């Protein structure tokens, strides 16, 4: 285990307990790799475990910086949407715009009723995954094929009247962003978010990250839509070169724990990059009506339904690949836990990421 601490007593105590939990999980074979980063103000605790620790130790011996990066799963969503939001001022893009304005090739009778805001808050009525998701992945379809398949979708309810988690809604938001910016969404994320924040060990897809730095997901426990447990999914599951390089806007980013902490920190500091404070406030403010699951723009907010029992101002996201990240403006505390064990491998609340997240809540 590699652990680096610059912390007060509270964070150091949490770091020690988190390290014990992760070391035990590695010893038992529950996890193959994990990393955490806790921050509060200028104070930081971080640690690497299992394969991630071995990588960190090898870089110390070789004198070459090799930082473990993990498939973030849905923590990808707020990073991608941040890139989209960065276009608001210069493009005239508004959350009240109908998406038909930007997707004129989509059927008006369905998509004219959906706004940008509906996409970003999971109230569009669009499904999480496409009906032919497995077929698209198994034939290594490019992202444009996923976008084209969305043209056949209908909505499960009148947009804005209910909540249904929708990865395809985020895909369409990313498509709109790249049509406006006239660059690939991965390039937009790199230029607008990753570079300004110094997130050097991150990419939507794999970018220039070294393959040896990518922590392999324990795909035998993976989500069904990602080919989890299927013997015929080795060429399109989370560890495949296809999926790693695809850069799916809803779940295909790779990053280190410290880089994710940098991203969250930017929303605790109104004057910091990557864009002006009002747009950042918009992202971490609940836009959904009372009685509907609270959501910011791309962010999960008031995260009690995700098991994060901190202040109502807390924002962040979790990922089905076994990741968790949140920041609490009331305390300034940031928690990032990245693992290789998919979230569905254990009962709700029993995953190591959840145990460690609870340590930071006190």
N, C-alpha and C positions, 0 to 999 in steps of 0.2 A: 504494500500500500504506500502510495506517495501522497503526502499531506503537507500543505503549505498554509500556515496560519499567520495572519496579521489581524488580531482581533481583540475585543474586550472579553471579559469573563463570560458574558452571556453567549456570545457567538462561539467562543472557544469551547464552552461546555456542550453546545449543540453539535459542534464539529466532532468532538470526541465521541459522543453518543452515536452520531451518524456513521462515523468510521467503524465503530464496533458492529453496528447493524450490517453494514455492507461487507465487512470482513467475514462475518459469520455466514452471510448469504453466499459469498464466494466459496468459502470453505465447504459449505453444504452442497454446492453445485447448483444452487438456485439461479445465480447470476453468473454470466461469463465476464461481464465488464460493467462498470459504473463510474460515474464522476459526479461530484457536486461542487457548487459554488454558492456560498452565502455571503451577502454583503449588507452593510448598514453604514451609510456615509462613506468615510474613507477606510473603513475596516472590512477585511475580506478573509474568508476561510475557504479553502478548496482542497479537494482530494481526488485521487484516481485509484481504482481498484481492479483486480483481476487482469484481464488483457490490457486494459488501459494503463494500469500501473506498470506492466512489463514494457509497454511502449515508452512510457515516461522515463523509466530507468535506462532503456537502451539509448534514448536521446541524450541522457546525461553522460553515458559512457562514450558515445560517439561525438559529443559536442555539437550535435545537429538538433535543432528544434523540431520535435515531432509531437504534435498535440492531438490527443484522441478526439475524433469528431463522431457524432452519433446521428442516425436518422431521426429527425425530430418528430415525425408524425405531424399531428395537427398544430404543434407550436409553429409550424410553417405558416399557418394562416395569418396571424397578426403581422408577421414579418412581410409577407407579400402585400397585405392590405396597407401597411404603412407606406410601401412604395407607391401604391395607387393614390393614397391620400396626399402624398407629396405633390401630386399633379393638380390638386384642387384649385390652387391660386392661379396657376398659369393657363389652365385649360377651360375654366368655367364649369368644370364637372361639379355636380351637386348631388347630394344624397337623395334629393327629391326628383331627380330626372328619371323618366321611364327608360329602361334599358333598351327599348326599341330604338331610341335616338342613336345609340351607338352600335346596335346589332340589327341593322335594317334587313338583313338576310334571314332573320328569325321570324316565325309566324306571329303577326301582330296580335291576333286574337288571344294568344296566351301571354306573350312577353311584354305587350304594351301595358299590362296591369302591374308589372313588377318594376319596382324602383331600385336604384343603386342601394338605397338604405335597406331595402328588403333583403338583397343579396348578402350584405355585410352583417346583418343581425339574425340571419337564419329564419326569416319570416316570409320568405318568397313562396313557400309551398312546393318548391322543387325538392327532389329526393336527395339523399346522401350520395348514393352511387347510381350509376347507370344500370339499366336492366341487362345490358350486354357487356358489363364491366369485365368479367373474366375473359370473354372472347377477345376484347380489345387488348387486354394485357397479354394474353397468351400469344397473340400474333404480333406483339411488340409495336402496337399502334403509336404514332406520334400524338402529341397533345392536340393537334388540330383535328384529329379524328374523334377525340373525346368531345371537343367543342361541337363538331358537326352532329354527333349523336344527340347532343342536348336539344337540338331543334325538334326532336320527336317527343320531347317531354311535355307532360301536362302538370298542372298544379293540384296538390291534394286539398287545398283550401284557398279561400280568397286571400291574396297577399296582404300581410300586415295583421291578420286576424288571429294568427296562432304561431306557434314555434315548432319547427322541425329541422333538426341539424342537417345542414346541406353542404357537403363538400362540392357538389356541382354548382351551387350558387357562388362559391369562392372561385371555382374555375372560370365562370363567366365574368366575374369581377376582374380577374386577371386578364382575360381576353380583351375586355374593354380597355383596361389600362395599357396594354401593349398596342392596341389599335390607335389610341390617342397619342401615345409616346412614339409610335412607329419604331419600336425596338422590341426585341424578345423580352418576355417577362423576367427571365433569369438575368439578363443584362440590366434591366431597369432596377431590379432588387440590388444587384451589385453596385450600381452607380449611385442610387438614391439612399440606400440603407447601410449595406455592409461596409463599403469604403469609408463613408463619413464617420461611422462609429468605430472604425478600427477593428471590425470583426474579420480578422485575417484567416481564421480557421473555419470559415463558414462559406456556404454556397447554396443556391437553389439548384439542386442536382449535385454534381461533384466539382464542377469548375476546375480549379487547379489543385484541388486537394489530392494528397498522395493516397493511393489505395491502401497502403499499410496503416494509414491513420484512421481509416473508416472502421468503426467497431461493428462486427457482424451481429445482426439481430438473431435472436433465438427463434427462428421462423417456425419451428415445430409448434409453437404456442401462438402463432400470429393470427391476425384477424382473418376471417373467411374470405373477405373481399380482396385480401392481399395474398391469397393462396396458402394461408396458414395450415400446416399439417398435410397438404396435398403433395403426393409424390410426383405429380406431373407439373408442379409449379416452379421447379428449380430455375427455369429460365426467365421467370417474371415475378418471383416473390421479392421481398424487401432487399435481399442480398444480391439479387441478380444485377449484372452490369446494365441491363435494360432499365430496371426501375431506378437504380442509383443515378443514372445519367438523365433520366426523363425530366426531372425537375418538376414534378406535379405540384401545382400551386397550393393544393389542399393538404400536402403531407410529404413532399419530397425534398425538403431542405436538410442539409447536414450542418452540424455546428458543434462547437465545444461548449462546456458548461459556462466557462468564463465569458465567452462571446454572447451567449443568451442573457447573461447577467448584464452585460453592457447595453444590450437592446432594451431591457426593462428599465435600467437606470436612466436612460434617455427620457423616459416618460415621468420620472420623478424629478427631473431637472428641467423646468420650463424653458430655460435659455439655452439648453444644449442642443446639438444637432439631433436629428437630421432635418427638422423643419420647425416652423414657428409654433409657439406654445398653444395657441388656440386650436390648431389642428390636432395637436397631441391630446388636448382636453377632450376634443370630440371623440377620439378613439377610445378613451377609457371612461366615457360617460354612458350610462344606460339609455338606450333609445327606444326600448320596447315598452308597450303600454302595461299598466298594472295588471297582474294576473298572468302575464306572459314571461317566460324565462328571461332574466336580465341579460342583455348583451350590449357591448360597445361595438365599435366598428372593427370587426375582426377579432376583438378581444372578448374573452369571458370576463364579466364583471360581477361584483358581489358574488364571489365564487362558492357560496355555501352549498349549492347543489353539487359542486365538484369535491366536496369534503374539505374545503379550505375555510376554516372557521376563524377568520381574522376580521378586520373591519369591513364594513359594507363598501368601502372604497377600493378594496383589493381587486386587482386585475391580473390577468395572465392567461394561461392555457395549459392543457395537458395533451398528451399524444398517445395513440394506441400502441406505439412502438415501445412504450414504457418510460415516458418522460413526463416531467411536471415542472412548471415554472410560474412563479407569481411574485408580485411586489405589492406591498401594503403602504400607501401614502401616509397612513396614520402613524406608522412607526419608522418608515424609511427602510424597512427590512425587505431583502430580496432572497428568494429561495429558488435554486435551480438544481434539479436532480435528473440526470440522464442515465438510463440503463439500457441494456440489451434485451431485457425480459419484457415481452409484450404485456400490456395492461390486463388482458383477459386471461392470463395464465393463472391468476389467483383471484379469490373472491374480492368483491368490492371493499376497498379500505385496507386490504391485507398486503398489497404490493409494497416492497421496500421503499418505493418513492413516496407512498402515502404515509408510512411510518415516519420517514425522515421529514416530510413536510409538516407533520404534526409537531415535531420538535421545535420548529421555528415559529409556531403559532403562539406560544406562551409569551 
